Amino acid sequence: MSITAEGWIVFLLIGLVAGFLASLIVGGGGLIGCLVSGVIGAFVGGFLFRYFGISLGIENALVVEIIHATVGAIIVVLLARLIV
Protein backbone atom coordinates (compact mmCIF):
# COMPACT_ATOMS: atom_id res chain seq x y z
CA MET A 1 0.00 0.00 0.00
CA SER A 2 1.53 3.29 -1.03
CA ILE A 3 0.41 6.80 -0.25
CA THR A 4 0.31 9.37 -3.01
CA ALA A 5 1.70 12.87 -2.67
CA GLU A 6 -1.83 14.18 -2.15
CA GLY A 7 -2.33 11.70 0.67
CA TRP A 8 0.83 12.91 2.40
CA ILE A 9 -0.24 16.52 2.05
CA VAL A 10 -3.67 15.79 3.54
CA PHE A 11 -2.03 13.81 6.35
CA LEU A 12 0.32 16.70 7.16
CA LEU A 13 -2.51 19.24 7.00
CA ILE A 14 -4.59 17.14 9.40
CA GLY A 15 -1.57 16.97 11.70
CA LEU A 16 -1.07 20.72 11.49
CA VAL A 17 -4.72 21.46 12.28
CA ALA A 18 -4.74 18.94 15.14
CA GLY A 19 -1.51 20.34 16.57
CA PHE A 20 -2.89 23.87 16.36
CA LEU A 21 -6.11 22.86 18.12
CA ALA A 22 -4.14 21.01 20.78
CA SER A 23 -1.94 24.07 21.33
CA LEU A 24 -5.07 26.18 21.83
CA ILE A 25 -6.34 23.73 24.45
CA VAL A 26 -3.18 22.90 26.40
CA GLY A 27 -0.82 25.66 25.30
CA GLY A 28 2.33 25.53 23.26
CA GLY A 29 3.14 26.99 19.95
CA GLY A 30 5.23 27.17 16.87
CA LEU A 31 4.52 25.80 13.43
CA ILE A 32 6.94 22.89 13.70
CA GLY A 33 5.77 22.02 17.21
CA CYS A 34 2.15 21.98 16.07
CA LEU A 35 3.00 19.82 13.07
CA VAL A 36 5.06 17.32 15.04
CA SER A 37 2.57 16.99 17.90
CA GLY A 38 -0.32 16.72 15.42
CA VAL A 39 1.31 14.04 13.27
CA ILE A 40 2.37 11.96 16.28
CA GLY A 41 -1.03 12.63 17.81
CA ALA A 42 -2.74 11.30 14.69
CA PHE A 43 -1.09 7.92 15.26
CA VAL A 44 -1.74 7.95 19.01
CA GLY A 45 -5.35 9.12 18.71
CA GLY A 46 -6.15 6.72 15.88
CA PHE A 47 -4.70 3.81 17.86
CA LEU A 48 -6.52 4.71 21.09
CA PHE A 49 -9.90 5.25 19.47
CA ARG A 50 -9.63 1.90 17.65
CA TYR A 51 -8.23 0.05 20.69
CA PHE A 52 -11.06 1.17 22.95
CA GLY A 53 -13.68 0.82 20.20
CA ILE A 54 -14.80 4.44 20.44
CA SER A 55 -16.98 5.62 17.58
CA LEU A 56 -17.99 9.25 17.35
CA GLY A 57 -20.94 8.67 15.04
CA ILE A 58 -19.84 11.44 12.68
CA GLU A 59 -20.31 10.84 8.97
CA ASN A 60 -17.49 13.10 7.73
CA ALA A 61 -14.23 11.10 7.79
CA LEU A 62 -12.05 14.22 7.67
CA VAL A 63 -13.68 15.65 10.80
CA VAL A 64 -13.30 12.32 12.58
CA GLU A 65 -9.59 12.16 11.70
CA ILE A 66 -9.03 15.72 12.91
CA ILE A 67 -10.76 14.90 16.22
CA HIS A 68 -8.72 11.70 16.64
CA ALA A 69 -5.50 13.54 15.85
CA THR A 70 -6.36 16.44 18.17
CA VAL A 71 -7.09 14.14 21.10
CA GLY A 72 -3.87 12.26 20.37
CA ALA A 73 -1.90 15.51 20.12
CA ILE A 74 -3.27 16.67 23.48
CA ILE A 75 -2.14 13.38 25.02
CA VAL A 76 1.29 13.67 23.37
CA VAL A 77 1.80 17.25 24.57
CA LEU A 78 0.73 16.42 28.12
CA LEU A 79 2.98 13.35 28.25
CA ALA A 80 5.88 15.37 26.85
CA ARG A 81 5.40 17.95 29.60
CA LEU A 82 5.47 15.21 32.24
CA ILE A 83 8.70 13.78 30.86
CA VAL A 84 10.54 17.07 30.31
C-alpha positions in Angstrom: 0.0 0.0 0.0 1.5 3.3 -1.0 0.4 6.8 -0.2 0.3 9.4 -3.0 1.7 12.9 -2.7 -1.8 14.2 -2.2 -2.3 11.7 0.7 0.8 12.9 2.4 -0.2 16.5 2.1 -3.7 15.8 3.5 -2.0 13.8 6.4 0.3 16.7 7.2 -2.5 19.2 7.0 -4.6 17.1 9.4 -1.6 17.0 11.7 -1.1 20.7 11.5 -4.7 21.5 12.3 -4.7 18.9 15.1 -1.5 20.3 16.6 -2.9 23.9 16.4 -6.1 22.9 18.1 -4.1 21.0 20.8 -1.9 24.1 21.3 -5.1 26.2 21.8 -6.3 23.7 24.4 -3.2 22.9 26.4 -0.8 25.7 25.3 2.3 25.5 23.3 3.1 27.0 19.9 5.2 27.2 16.9 4.5 25.8 13.4 6.9 22.9 13.7 5.8 22.0 17.2 2.2 22.0 16.1 3.0 19.8 13.1 5.1 17.3 15.0 2.6 17.0 17.9 -0.3 16.7 15.4 1.3 14.0 13.3 2.4 12.0 16.3 -1.0 12.6 17.8 -2.7 11.3 14.7 -1.1 7.9 15.3 -1.7 8.0 19.0 -5.4 9.1 18.7 -6.1 6.7 15.9 -4.7 3.8 17.9 -6.5 4.7 21.1 -9.9 5.2 19.5 -9.6 1.9 17.7 -8.2 0.1 20.7 -11.1 1.2 23.0 -13.7 0.8 20.2 -14.8 4.4 20.4 -17.0 5.6 17.6 -18.0 9.3 17.3 -20.9 8.7 15.0 -19.8 11.4 12.7 -20.3 10.8 9.0 -17.5 13.1 7.7 -14.2 11.1 7.8 -12.0 14.2 7.7 -13.7 15.6 10.8 -13.3 12.3 12.6 -9.6 12.2 11.7 -9.0 15.7 12.9 -10.8 14.9 16.2 -8.7 11.7 16.6 -5.5 13.5 15.8 -6.4 16.4 18.2 -7.1 14.1 21.1 -3.9 12.3 20.4 -1.9 15.5 20.1 -3.3 16.7 23.5 -2.1 13.4 25.0 1.3 13.7 23.4 1.8 17.3 24.6 0.7 16.4 28.1 3.0 13.3 28.2 5.9 15.4 26.9 5.4 17.9 29.6 5.5 15.2 32.2 8.7 13.8 30.9 10.5 17.1 30.3 
